[in-house]
Amino acid sequence: MNEPSVQYGQADTSFRAAGGEDGIRQLVDRFYARMGSDKRFERIFRLHPAAIDTSVDKLARFLNGWLG
């Protein structure tokens, strides 16, 4: 059987390909963990508030809305 081709960027295919809300949250968590633990990104990471939870939540919400 032929499967229909996936058209990323149409409807919510990109959102689903990213794993939905859970996948996007994991991506954002990993992004901030990496940024906070790698000396190469220290300067950028310090631009964020000490309590990073709000920044993590805002980015996850933005990506959910943008992709979904």
C-alpha positions in Angstrom: 0.0 0.0 0.0 1.1 3.5 -0.7 1.1 5.8 2.3 0.2 9.4 1.6 3.1 11.8 1.6 3.5 14.0 4.7 3.4 17.7 3.9 5.3 19.4 6.7 4.1 22.9 7.4 0.5 22.0 6.4 -2.2 21.7 9.1 -0.5 20.2 12.2 1.9 17.7 10.6 5.0 19.5 12.0 3.5 19.6 15.4 2.8 15.9 15.3 6.2 15.1 13.9 7.8 17.0 16.8 5.9 14.7 19.2 3.0 17.0 20.1 3.0 18.9 23.4 5.1 16.2 25.2 7.7 16.1 22.4 8.0 19.9 22.3 8.4 20.1 26.1 11.2 17.5 26.0 12.9 19.4 23.2 12.7 22.7 25.2 13.9 21.0 28.4 16.9 19.5 26.6 17.6 22.8 24.9 17.8 24.7 28.2 19.7 21.9 30.0 22.3 22.0 27.2 22.5 25.8 27.2 22.9 25.8 30.9 25.6 23.1 31.0 27.8 24.1 28.1 30.4 26.8 28.6 30.0 27.9 24.9 26.5 29.1 25.7 27.1 30.6 29.1 26.8 34.2 27.9 23.4 33.6 26.3 22.2 31.5 29.2 23.0 34.3 31.7 20.6 36.6 29.8 17.8 34.5 31.2 16.4 34.9 34.8 18.0 32.7 37.5 14.7 30.8 37.8 14.6 29.3 34.3 11.1 27.7 34.6 9.2 30.7 33.2 11.5 30.9 30.2 11.1 27.2 29.5 7.4 27.4 29.8 7.2 30.5 27.4 9.3 28.8 24.8 7.3 25.5 25.0 4.0 27.4 24.7 5.3 29.5 21.8 6.5 26.4 19.9 3.2 24.6 20.6 1.2 27.5 19.2 3.5 28.0 16.2 3.6 24.4 15.2 0.2 23.4 16.3 
